[in-house]
Amino acid sequence: MQDIYFISDMHFGHSNIIKYENRPFKNIKEMDATIIKNWNSVVKKDDKVFVLGDISFYDKEKTAEIIYSLNGYKVLILGNHDNERSLHWWKSVGFDEVINYSIIYNDFYILSHEPMYLNDNMPYMNIHGHIHNLKYESKQFFNVSVECIDYTPISFEKIKEDVVSKMKLEELK
């Protein structure tokens, strides 16, 4: 059976992200290696991973080396740091699908790089990245930036459990 995972904002090769977001790494070599190891420790060959943007600051060769080393069928939704490269470029470095806009998944989940506007009357939940260390305390948002998910892809099942838990807490109020 195929499992579904989510992750965003890996920023491979971006040394300044370590200090900008207080990442617990000495350098980009350690950061990159940890994210790759964590990814491959949970994602199997036949799993699907939605990558919600901001992948790599490396050149084509180094980016391809990293992406091809990652397990799973990889779907990229472009982030703000990915847009300077074409959809074809991203496919050529190892992504199976590349999408340059937000999508609705399973009729309920909006997958995007940046958080989308939602209010309590809207029947959707937004799985997003972009804002790194910030988590909303809302049943309508789930941040999959690496800082929020321990630098490891998170399963769709875990996200759904979190949403149900938040809904139950709201009902108790």
Secondary structure as a PSIPRED ss2 file (coil, helix, strand):
# PSIPRED VFORMAT (PSIPRED V4.0)

   1 M C   1.000  0.000  0.000
   2 Q C   1.000  0.000  0.000
   3 D C   1.000  0.000  0.000
   4 I E   0.000  0.000  1.000
   5 Y E   0.000  0.000  1.000
   6 F E   0.000  0.000  1.000
   7 I E   0.000  0.000  1.000
   8 S E   0.000  0.000  1.000
   9 D C   1.000  0.000  0.000
  10 M C   1.000  0.000  0.000
  11 H C   1.000  0.000  0.000
  12 F E   0.000  0.000  1.000
  13 G C   1.000  0.000  0.000
  14 H C   1.000  0.000  0.000
  15 S C   1.000  0.000  0.000
  16 N H   0.000  1.000  0.000
  17 I H   0.000  1.000  0.000
  18 I H   0.000  1.000  0.000
  19 K H   0.000  1.000  0.000
  20 Y H   0.000  1.000  0.000
  21 E C   1.000  0.000  0.000
  22 N C   1.000  0.000  0.000
  23 R C   1.000  0.000  0.000
  24 P C   1.000  0.000  0.000
  25 F C   1.000  0.000  0.000
  26 K C   1.000  0.000  0.000
  27 N C   1.000  0.000  0.000
  28 I H   0.000  1.000  0.000
  29 K H   0.000  1.000  0.000
  30 E H   0.000  1.000  0.000
  31 M H   0.000  1.000  0.000
  32 D H   0.000  1.000  0.000
  33 A H   0.000  1.000  0.000
  34 T H   0.000  1.000  0.000
  35 I H   0.000  1.000  0.000
  36 I H   0.000  1.000  0.000
  37 K H   0.000  1.000  0.000
  38 N H   0.000  1.000  0.000
  39 W H   0.000  1.000  0.000
  40 N H   0.000  1.000  0.000
  41 S H   0.000  1.000  0.000
  42 V H   0.000  1.000  0.000
  43 V C   1.000  0.000  0.000
  44 K C   1.000  0.000  0.000
  45 K C   1.000  0.000  0.000
  46 D C   1.000  0.000  0.000
  47 D C   1.000  0.000  0.000
  48 K E   0.000  0.000  1.000
  49 V E   0.000  0.000  1.000
  50 F E   0.000  0.000  1.000
  51 V E   0.000  0.000  1.000
  52 L C   1.000  0.000  0.000
  53 G C   1.000  0.000  0.000
  54 D C   1.000  0.000  0.000
  55 I C   1.000  0.000  0.000
  56 S E   0.000  0.000  1.000
  57 F C   1.000  0.000  0.000
  58 Y C   1.000  0.000  0.000
  59 D C   1.000  0.000  0.000
  60 K H   0.000  1.000  0.000
  61 E H   0.000  1.000  0.000
  62 K H   0.000  1.000  0.000
  63 T H   0.000  1.000  0.000
  64 A H   0.000  1.000  0.000
  65 E H   0.000  1.000  0.000
  66 I H   0.000  1.000  0.000
  67 I H   0.000  1.000  0.000
  68 Y H   0.000  1.000  0.000
  69 S H   0.000  1.000  0.000
  70 L C   1.000  0.000  0.000
  71 N C   1.000  0.000  0.000
  72 G C   1.000  0.000  0.000
  73 Y E   0.000  0.000  1.000
  74 K E   0.000  0.000  1.000
  75 V E   0.000  0.000  1.000
  76 L E   0.000  0.000  1.000
  77 I E   0.000  0.000  1.000
  78 L C   1.000  0.000  0.000
  79 G C   1.000  0.000  0.000
  80 N C   1.000  0.000  0.000
  81 H C   1.000  0.000  0.000
  82 D C   1.000  0.000  0.000
  83 N C   1.000  0.000  0.000
  84 E C   1.000  0.000  0.000
  85 R C   1.000  0.000  0.000
  86 S C   1.000  0.000  0.000
  87 L H   0.000  1.000  0.000
  88 H H   0.000  1.000  0.000
  89 W H   0.000  1.000  0.000
  90 W H   0.000  1.000  0.000
  91 K H   0.000  1.000  0.000
  92 S H   0.000  1.000  0.000
  93 V C   1.000  0.000  0.000
  94 G C   1.000  0.000  0.000
  95 F C   1.000  0.000  0.000
  96 D C   1.000  0.000  0.000
  97 E E   0.000  0.000  1.000
  98 V E   0.000  0.000  1.000
  99 I E   0.000  0.000  1.000
 100 N C   1.000  0.000  0.000
 101 Y C   1.000  0.000  0.000
 102 S C   1.000  0.000  0.000
 103 I E   0.000  0.000  1.000
 104 I E   0.000  0.000  1.000
 105 Y E   0.000  0.000  1.000
 106 N C   1.000  0.000  0.000
 107 D C   1.000  0.000  0.000
 108 F C   1.000  0.000  0.000
 109 Y E   0.000  0.000  1.000
 110 I E   0.000  0.000  1.000
 111 L E   0.000  0.000  1.000
 112 S C   1.000  0.000  0.000
 113 H C   1.000  0.000  0.000
 114 E C   1.000  0.000  0.000
 115 P C   1.000  0.000  0.000
 116 M C   1.000  0.000  0.000
 117 Y C   1.000  0.000  0.000
 118 L C   1.000  0.000  0.000
 119 N C   1.000  0.000  0.000
 120 D C   1.000  0.000  0.000
 121 N C   1.000  0.000  0.000
 122 M C   1.000  0.000  0.000
 123 P C   1.000  0.000  0.000
 124 Y C   1.000  0.000  0.000
 125 M E   0.000  0.000  1.000
 126 N E   0.000  0.000  1.000
 127 I E   0.000  0.000  1.000
 128 H E   0.000  0.000  1.000
 129 G C   1.000  0.000  0.000
 130 H C   1.000  0.000  0.000
 131 I C   1.000  0.000  0.000
 132 H C   1.000  0.000  0.000
 133 N C   1.000  0.000  0.000
 134 L C   1.000  0.000  0.000
 135 K C   1.000  0.000  0.000
 136 Y C   1.000  0.000  0.000
 137 E C   1.000  0.000  0.000
 138 S C   1.000  0.000  0.000
 139 K C   1.000  0.000  0.000
 140 Q C   1.000  0.000  0.000
 141 F E   0.000  0.000  1.000
 142 F E   0.000  0.000  1.000
 143 N E   0.000  0.000  1.000
 144 V C   1.000  0.000  0.000
 145 S E   0.000  0.000  1.000
 146 V H   0.000  1.000  0.000
 147 E H   0.000  1.000  0.000
 148 C H   0.000  1.000  0.000
 149 I C   1.000  0.000  0.000
 150 D C   1.000  0.000  0.000
 151 Y C   1.000  0.000  0.000
 152 T C   1.000  0.000  0.000
 153 P C   1.000  0.000  0.000
 154 I E   0.000  0.000  1.000
 155 S E   0.000  0.000  1.000
 156 F H   0.000  1.000  0.000
 157 E H   0.000  1.000  0.000
 158 K H   0.000  1.000  0.000
 159 I H   0.000  1.000  0.000
 160 K H   0.000  1.000  0.000
 161 E H   0.000  1.000  0.000
 162 D H   0.000  1.000  0.000
 163 V H   0.000  1.000  0.000
 164 V H   0.000  1.000  0.000
 165 S H   0.000  1.000  0.000
 166 K H   0.000  1.000  0.000
 167 M H   0.000  1.000  0.000
 168 K H   0.000  1.000  0.000
 169 L H   0.000  1.000  0.000
 170 E H   0.000  1.000  0.000
 171 E H   0.000  1.000  0.000
 172 L H   0.000  1.000  0.000
 173 K C   1.000  0.000  0.000
